[in-house]
Amino acid sequence: MQRYETEVIVIGGGATGTGILRDLSIRGIDATLIEKNDIASGTTGRNHGLLHSGARYAVYDLESAQECIKENKILKKIARHCIEDTGGLFVTLYHDNPKYHDLLLERCKLAGIKASEISPMQAMAIEPNLSSHTLKAVKVPDAVIDPFRLTSSNMIDAVERGAKIFTYTAVNKIITSGNDSVGIECINKKNEKIEIYANIIINAAGIWGQHICEIAGIELKMMPSKGSMLIIDYRTNNIVINRCRPPADGDIVVPGDTVSIIGTTSKEIDYDKIDNCNVDDDEIDTLLKNGEDLLPNIRRTRGLRAYCGIRPLMAVSGKVKGRKISRGIVLIDHKERDGMEGLITIAGGKLMTYRLMAEKTCDLICKKLNRKLKCTTHKLPLPGSEKKIPAKQTIKHFSGIPASTVGSTFYRHGQRVHNILTKDKKNYRLICECELVTEGEIEYAIKNLNVKNITDLRRRTRIGMGPCQGELCAYRAAGLFNEYNSTSPEESLKLLKDFLEERWNGIKPVFWGDGLREIELSYWIYQGLFGLGDFGDSDTEEN
Ligand SMILES: Cc1cc2nc3c(=O)[nH]c(=O)nc-3n(C[C@H](O)[C@H](O)[C@H](O)COP(=O)(O)OP(=O)(O)OC[C@H]3O[C@@H](n4cnc5c(N)ncnc54)[C@H](O)[C@@H]3O)c2cc1C
């Protein structure tokens, strides 16, 4: 049994947990994060990626709306390489109630969100694919945020400042002394037991926070709400399009990198189903129908994959249900609520309020540790976002390397592009043509970004996330694991198989037309040509 000591243990490597780890390490507090899979593999990696302006919540949840606009402005400064500042529109179609448009404008003003009415003609000039049935439109400062890049950047900064991260390590016991929690027991993929002792344990396990409380002997009731999303094969819109009506299924289309995402649905599910959730056929139908109402050209696109996530919501009042549950932040000091010193739960909120959640949590930690240390994360840019440098300048710096390759590496890693690209041809040869991922980027990720398999590599680089879904790049990536991670050929084959299985889970729900033809081709390449099915069993755990 390995045994460690630290000041603070953070359970959960989503945006919230890595945000807390970064905040603590900046304040100079020794901390260790434990994540049972990879970072951003929970709800953080299964959402819409919308950097809300707050307009979506302005009508029903003013507090959340105010939090959103404040964080929206902060993140646009400190995490600029994770954000595409697209802007957003709220669109009233001819059969929507126009009164909601007026209400939205009024409430946005109250929340401090800059929302301006524009004519349908102006809206269509901004977004030419918008429905011609647009009656009214409001422009808001929505944007798009990449959850993987954001989480990874928080991890990089924390680790560079001395924090520790254990991935693929699950917490299965909270060690107590009397009434108080003093440590955790966890188990890693090699079945090794690890004990870590600390003054404070942070439960940032999102929807799994209920389970963490259970193993600490405390009751905490989460309200799991499943949301499904559909990715289509190209960017149908260049700005975020929201339907101007009370929040409902399929009323947002978010552009993200090379694709667009239609979302979301909202279905309450039982807590014991949270690890076995699938996208239902009726959800795909609803998403397509409502997406097409906003952007009719969606009809001519191909569904790439569908996925779902579980909102880590906590109903403070038992009567509130579904979309009406507040997206507000819940911070629980279990000493005050349950008499257990040393355990704090942070839940609720949103991806885009992760920094604020971390700030509130770390302020409470400092109070408990009696340390007068102030939060500075609202001012300190994440690694990669330090300076506002135009892409053109970076492209010029790397003259000789194709501009598109430099541009996309810069887009994903910001100023860290200088740690990745070199003028050696092997470094910038393309491995993933859809997302323009180079061998240099893969080498950098494998060596520096806590990557254990090809799915982790996808989260750090977007390899396999484009239209071919890994068909033409997965085997090359597996080969590079062999080269840069000393993985044996057999292990590389297993990584390849696991990755293809993981991609397959998301493709299954959209299995028709051109998508079906594409997957048939992938099948023939990997099964027919490479005979991949002849090698051992896959044990992928992800949807
Ligand atoms: C459908 C949908 C759409 C959404 N869209 C948006 C959006 O557009 N914009 C936005 O801002 N927010 C959005 N959200 C909300 C946002 O995704 C979540 O609020 C946020 O990602 C939660 O992050 P987290 O770090 O708190 O939780 P998680 O990302 O779930 O992290 C918790 C982590 O804890 C780990 N864990 C659990 N148990 C253990 C254990 N025993 N040991 C070790 N580790 C453990 C899990 O593996 C997981 O990685 C959406 C949510 C959903 C479901």
The ligand as an SDF file (V2000), in Angstrom:
LIG
                    3D

 53 58  0  0  0  0  0  0  0  0999 V2000
  -26.3530   17.9730  -21.4600 C   0  0  0  0  0  0  0  0  0  0  0  0
  -25.5400   19.0140  -20.7570 C   0  0  0  0  0  0  0  0  0  0  0  0
  -25.2250   20.2050  -21.3990 C   0  0  0  0  0  0  0  0  0  0  0  0
  -24.5110   21.1780  -20.7100 C   0  0  0  0  0  0  0  0  0  0  0  0
  -24.1400   22.3100  -21.3820 N   0  0  0  0  0  0  0  0  0  0  0  0
  -23.3990   23.2460  -20.7550 C   0  0  0  0  0  0  0  0  0  0  0  0
  -22.9590   24.3920  -21.4600 C   0  0  0  0  0  0  0  0  0  0  0  0
  -23.1950   24.5310  -22.6450 O   0  0  0  0  0  0  0  0  0  0  0  0
  -22.2480   25.3220  -20.7780 N   0  0  0  0  0  0  0  0  0  0  0  0
  -21.9390   25.1820  -19.4530 C   0  0  0  0  0  0  0  0  0  0  0  0
  -21.3170   26.0880  -18.8980 O   0  0  0  0  0  0  0  0  0  0  0  0
  -22.3190   24.0800  -18.7610 N   0  0  0  0  0  0  0  0  0  0  0  0
  -23.0320   23.1180  -19.3840 C   0  0  0  0  0  0  0  0  0  0  0  0
  -23.4070   21.9770  -18.7110 N   0  0  0  0  0  0  0  0  0  0  0  0
  -23.0410   21.8260  -17.3010 C   0  0  0  0  0  0  0  0  0  0  0  0
  -21.5870   21.3750  -17.1400 C   0  0  0  0  0  0  0  0  0  0  0  0
  -21.2520   20.3720  -18.0500 O   0  0  0  0  0  0  0  0  0  0  0  0
  -21.3520   20.8350  -15.7330 C   0  0  0  0  0  0  0  0  0  0  0  0
  -21.9070   21.6930  -14.7800 O   0  0  0  0  0  0  0  0  0  0  0  0
  -19.8460   20.7200  -15.4440 C   0  0  0  0  0  0  0  0  0  0  0  0
  -19.1750   20.1020  -16.4960 O   0  0  0  0  0  0  0  0  0  0  0  0
  -19.6220   19.9290  -14.1630 C   0  0  0  0  0  0  0  0  0  0  0  0
  -18.2380   19.7780  -13.9790 O   0  0  0  0  0  0  0  0  0  0  0  0
  -17.6870   19.0580  -12.6910 P   0  0  0  0  0  0  0  0  0  0  0  0
  -16.2240   19.1460  -12.7390 O   0  0  0  0  0  0  0  0  0  0  0  0
  -18.3700   19.6490  -11.5040 O   0  0  0  0  0  0  0  0  0  0  0  0
  -18.2030   17.5550  -12.8140 O   0  0  0  0  0  0  0  0  0  0  0  0
  -17.6000   16.3820  -13.7210 P   0  0  0  0  0  0  0  0  0  0  0  0
  -17.0520   16.8980  -14.9900 O   0  0  0  0  0  0  0  0  0  0  0  0
  -18.6470   15.3370  -13.8190 O   0  0  0  0  0  0  0  0  0  0  0  0
  -16.3810   15.8700  -12.8730 O   0  0  0  0  0  0  0  0  0  0  0  0
  -16.5080   14.9900  -11.7970 C   0  0  0  0  0  0  0  0  0  0  0  0
  -15.4000   13.9740  -11.9110 C   0  0  0  0  0  0  0  0  0  0  0  0
  -15.3640   13.1830  -10.7350 O   0  0  0  0  0  0  0  0  0  0  0  0
  -14.8920   11.9140  -11.0910 C   0  0  0  0  0  0  0  0  0  0  0  0
  -15.2290   10.9490  -10.0400 N   0  0  0  0  0  0  0  0  0  0  0  0
  -16.4510   10.5060   -9.6990 C   0  0  0  0  0  0  0  0  0  0  0  0
  -16.3820    9.6020   -8.7070 N   0  0  0  0  0  0  0  0  0  0  0  0
  -15.0590    9.4750   -8.4070 C   0  0  0  0  0  0  0  0  0  0  0  0
  -14.3450    8.6620   -7.4860 C   0  0  0  0  0  0  0  0  0  0  0  0
  -14.9610    7.8100   -6.6770 N   0  0  0  0  0  0  0  0  0  0  0  0
  -13.0080    8.7710   -7.4640 N   0  0  0  0  0  0  0  0  0  0  0  0
  -12.3430    9.6350   -8.2670 C   0  0  0  0  0  0  0  0  0  0  0  0
  -12.9980   10.4120   -9.1820 N   0  0  0  0  0  0  0  0  0  0  0  0
  -14.3250   10.3410   -9.2490 C   0  0  0  0  0  0  0  0  0  0  0  0
  -15.6190   11.6360  -12.3960 C   0  0  0  0  0  0  0  0  0  0  0  0
  -14.9850   10.6270  -13.1540 O   0  0  0  0  0  0  0  0  0  0  0  0
  -15.5860   12.9960  -13.0590 C   0  0  0  0  0  0  0  0  0  0  0  0
  -14.5190   13.1420  -13.9800 O   0  0  0  0  0  0  0  0  0  0  0  0
  -24.1150   20.9770  -19.3680 C   0  0  0  0  0  0  0  0  0  0  0  0
  -24.4160   19.7620  -18.7420 C   0  0  0  0  0  0  0  0  0  0  0  0
  -25.1110   18.7810  -19.4330 C   0  0  0  0  0  0  0  0  0  0  0  0
  -25.3880   17.4880  -18.7770 C   0  0  0  0  0  0  0  0  0  0  0  0
  1  2  1  0
  2  3  1  0
  2 52  2  0
  3  4  2  0
  4  5  1  0
  4 50  1  0
  5  6  2  0
  6  7  1  0
  6 13  1  0
  7  8  2  0
  7  9  1  0
  9 10  1  0
 10 11  2  0
 10 12  1  0
 12 13  2  0
 13 14  1  0
 14 15  1  0
 14 50  1  0
 15 16  1  0
 16 17  1  0
 16 18  1  0
 18 19  1  0
 18 20  1  0
 20 21  1  0
 20 22  1  0
 22 23  1  0
 23 24  1  0
 24 25  2  0
 24 26  1  0
 24 27  1  0
 27 28  1  0
 28 29  2  0
 28 30  1  0
 28 31  1  0
 31 32  1  0
 32 33  1  0
 33 34  1  0
 33 48  1  0
 34 35  1  0
 35 36  1  0
 35 46  1  0
 36 37  1  0
 36 45  1  0
 37 38  2  0
 38 39  1  0
 39 40  1  0
 39 45  2  0
 40 41  1  0
 40 42  2  0
 42 43  1  0
 43 44  2  0
 44 45  1  0
 46 47  1  0
 46 48  1  0
 48 49  1  0
 50 51  2  0
 51 52  1  0
 52 53  1  0
M  END
$$$$
